[in-house]
Amino acid sequence: MKVTVIGAGVMGPGIAQIWLMGGHEVVLTDLVQKALEEGKESIYNSLQTMKAMDIIKNDAELYMSKLEISTSLEQAVKAAKLVIEVVPERMDIKQQLYGQLDKLCEKDAIIVSNTSSLPLPEIFPNFRTGKFFVAHFFNPPQILPLVELVRNETTETEAVEWLRKELELCGKTPIVVNGFIKGFLVNRMQLAMTREALNLLDQGVVSAEDLDKTTMAAVGFKSAWQGIFNTMDFVGLDTVAFVNNIIFPDLCNDTSVPKIVTDKVSEGKLGIKTGEGFYKYDQGKREEVTQKRLTVLLEQLKLWNKYKPCDV
Ligand SMILES: NC(=O)c1ccc[n+]([C@@H]2O[C@H](COP(=O)([O-])OP(=O)(O)OC[C@H]3O[C@@H](n4cnc5c(N)ncnc54)[C@H](O)[C@@H]3O)[C@@H](O)[C@H]2O)c1
């Protein structure tokens, strides 16, 4: 099958890599030639690392032989069965692109957007109705298994189920969300915990470092292997009910951005990209944490592929 990925920024190359690893012909397209060359290089490096770690069977070169890069949208989408839009989260850019895609894509092509927040099939109800929906990948997409497929009532069930199957064949773990809810699922779950963490930090009962240890050494350590409902079954639902009753009324339910975040934003402390957020990062530290994050995620992927926790 021919798969076209439009946009070679943070997410596009990793998404292209998923389909290459699934044995497909992939075209990565962008307006900027340099982005395409850098994207191609990052795919090659990632495949080489995965091969060295025994995560993939074949040499990087074999997968790369099925990758084409092109600045011509027309050439890129011609004969493509699946088109994945990964351009910036800006309405004007997406709108202009969909105008072109409507003219250029095959009539039966499935077109999906990696948007993080925009209800695109509702915004463009006449664009490829039924065959256009959201497929939301997670960064880095070639490693994180989950893909949220977000459909609405006009989406063709066969189109969603087809993509679900194809993603599974590529080793991914797709889930289907029926209806456009803000933040889809993962961001909602994550933000519920983030809100409580910021609230506790603001109260001064704990440091950011120790709060991070709660997710890394307890919640997160276990949650790649045991989901929320499965965990409750292990705890015992009588205990769950008892504890909910005591703790729920005490949890934060603020709806505004916490001051601790707005203060950092106004001071220009935006995180790793500016060298300081909740932690400080000089150039060496930035490279060290980025590399360590990648290595640990790849080790986790090996365990994931071995034990397949979502199959149980
Ligand atoms: N960055 C993330 O972690 C992340 C995670 C999940 C979803 N997303 C979503 O994925 C999409 C892309 O995000 P990103 O961070 O990769 O963006 P990005 O800005 O890093 O990359 C976008 C790329 O699209 C190219 N582009 C712009 N207009 C184009 C056009 N008309 N045709 C072809 N290429 C074009 C740009 O040159 C750029 O290389 C957004 O909708 C975003 O919300 C991002």
The ligand as an SDF file (V2000), in Angstrom:
LIG
                    3D

 44 48  0  0  0  0  0  0  0  0999 V2000
    4.6410   18.0030   18.3150 N   0  0  0  0  0  0  0  0  0  0  0  0
    3.9700   17.0730   18.9850 C   0  0  0  0  0  0  0  0  0  0  0  0
    4.4610   16.5220   19.9980 O   0  0  0  0  0  0  0  0  0  0  0  0
    2.6090   16.6380   18.5050 C   0  0  0  0  0  0  0  0  0  0  0  0
    1.9890   15.5210   19.1080 C   0  0  0  0  0  0  0  0  0  0  0  0
    0.7360   15.0910   18.6260 C   0  0  0  0  0  0  0  0  0  0  0  0
    0.1190   15.7950   17.6000 C   0  0  0  0  0  0  0  0  0  0  0  0
    0.7410   16.8930   17.0290 N   0  0  0  0  0  0  0  0  0  0  0  0
    0.0540   17.5580   15.9090 C   0  0  0  0  0  0  0  0  0  0  0  0
    0.7160   17.2020   14.6910 O   0  0  0  0  0  0  0  0  0  0  0  0
    0.6590   18.2800   13.7480 C   0  0  0  0  0  0  0  0  0  0  0  0
    2.0610   18.6620   13.3430 C   0  0  0  0  0  0  0  0  0  0  0  0
    2.7990   19.0160   14.4990 O   0  0  0  0  0  0  0  0  0  0  0  0
    4.4030   19.1170   14.4720 P   0  0  0  0  0  0  0  0  0  0  0  0
    4.7920   19.4070   15.8840 O   0  0  0  0  0  0  0  0  0  0  0  0
    4.9880   17.9570   13.7460 O   0  0  0  0  0  0  0  0  0  0  0  0
    4.5700   20.4320   13.5570 O   0  0  0  0  0  0  0  0  0  0  0  0
    5.9130   21.0910   12.9940 P   0  0  0  0  0  0  0  0  0  0  0  0
    5.6620   22.5460   12.9470 O   0  0  0  0  0  0  0  0  0  0  0  0
    7.1120   20.5640   13.7190 O   0  0  0  0  0  0  0  0  0  0  0  0
    6.0060   20.5030   11.4990 O   0  0  0  0  0  0  0  0  0  0  0  0
    5.0770   20.7910   10.4930 C   0  0  0  0  0  0  0  0  0  0  0  0
    5.7240   20.6120    9.1320 C   0  0  0  0  0  0  0  0  0  0  0  0
    4.7090   20.8400    8.1560 O   0  0  0  0  0  0  0  0  0  0  0  0
    5.3070   21.5460    7.0630 C   0  0  0  0  0  0  0  0  0  0  0  0
    4.2240   22.1940    6.3100 N   0  0  0  0  0  0  0  0  0  0  0  0
    3.5580   23.3410    6.5860 C   0  0  0  0  0  0  0  0  0  0  0  0
    2.6090   23.5780    5.6540 N   0  0  0  0  0  0  0  0  0  0  0  0
    2.6890   22.5470    4.7670 C   0  0  0  0  0  0  0  0  0  0  0  0
    1.9710   22.2220    3.5680 C   0  0  0  0  0  0  0  0  0  0  0  0
    0.9720   22.9960    3.1140 N   0  0  0  0  0  0  0  0  0  0  0  0
    2.3320   21.1090    2.8850 N   0  0  0  0  0  0  0  0  0  0  0  0
    3.3300   20.3090    3.3390 C   0  0  0  0  0  0  0  0  0  0  0  0
    4.0410   20.5710    4.4640 N   0  0  0  0  0  0  0  0  0  0  0  0
    3.7150   21.6670    5.1680 C   0  0  0  0  0  0  0  0  0  0  0  0
    6.2890   22.4830    7.7050 C   0  0  0  0  0  0  0  0  0  0  0  0
    7.2740   22.8980    6.7680 O   0  0  0  0  0  0  0  0  0  0  0  0
    6.8510   21.6210    8.8390 C   0  0  0  0  0  0  0  0  0  0  0  0
    8.0150   20.9180    8.4210 O   0  0  0  0  0  0  0  0  0  0  0  0
   -0.1360   19.3910   14.4410 C   0  0  0  0  0  0  0  0  0  0  0  0
   -1.4730   19.3010   14.0780 O   0  0  0  0  0  0  0  0  0  0  0  0
    0.0630   19.0680   15.9270 C   0  0  0  0  0  0  0  0  0  0  0  0
   -0.9900   19.5780   16.7280 O   0  0  0  0  0  0  0  0  0  0  0  0
    1.9560   17.3100   17.4550 C   0  0  0  0  0  0  0  0  0  0  0  0
  1  2  1  0
  2  3  2  0
  2  4  1  0
  4  5  1  0
  4 44  2  0
  5  6  2  0
  6  7  1  0
  7  8  2  0
  8  9  1  0
  8 44  1  0
  9 10  1  0
  9 42  1  0
 10 11  1  0
 11 12  1  0
 11 40  1  0
 12 13  1  0
 13 14  1  0
 14 15  2  0
 14 16  1  0
 14 17  1  0
 17 18  1  0
 18 19  2  0
 18 20  1  0
 18 21  1  0
 21 22  1  0
 22 23  1  0
 23 24  1  0
 23 38  1  0
 24 25  1  0
 25 26  1  0
 25 36  1  0
 26 27  1  0
 26 35  1  0
 27 28  2  0
 28 29  1  0
 29 30  1  0
 29 35  2  0
 30 31  1  0
 30 32  2  0
 32 33  1  0
 33 34  2  0
 34 35  1  0
 36 37  1  0
 36 38  1  0
 38 39  1  0
 40 41  1  0
 40 42  1  0
 42 43  1  0
M  CHG  2   8   1  16  -1
M  END
$$$$
